[in-house]
Amino acid sequence: MSNIRNLKKDINYVLGDIIEAVYVWEYANTDKDTKKSEAIIDEAISTFDTLITKVNDKSVENKKAHFKAINTELETTGRALIEKINQL
């Protein structure tokens, strides 16, 4: 991983794209209930907050492993949210 700034950008882009996909789904399906899609947006926002807090944690001893774990968590959470969007 090149640096912290790129990790923060990745978090922002991935979760931002997921939120945008939910908005596109809501726009295309105006006749359907949006409670599930709003829950996905809320989950994406809370995931963003959690991951940024972890990135900004200065008390980590092994930074490389810490940031790699954050990146892995972003990938798994992103895939789970995309699956939820696909099930709408």
Buried (B, 14 or more C-beta within 10 A) or exposed (E): EEEEEEBBEBBEEBBEEBBEBBEEBBEEEEEEEBEBBEEBBEBBEEBBEBBBEBBEEEEEEEEEEBBEEBBEBBEEBBEEBBEBBEEB
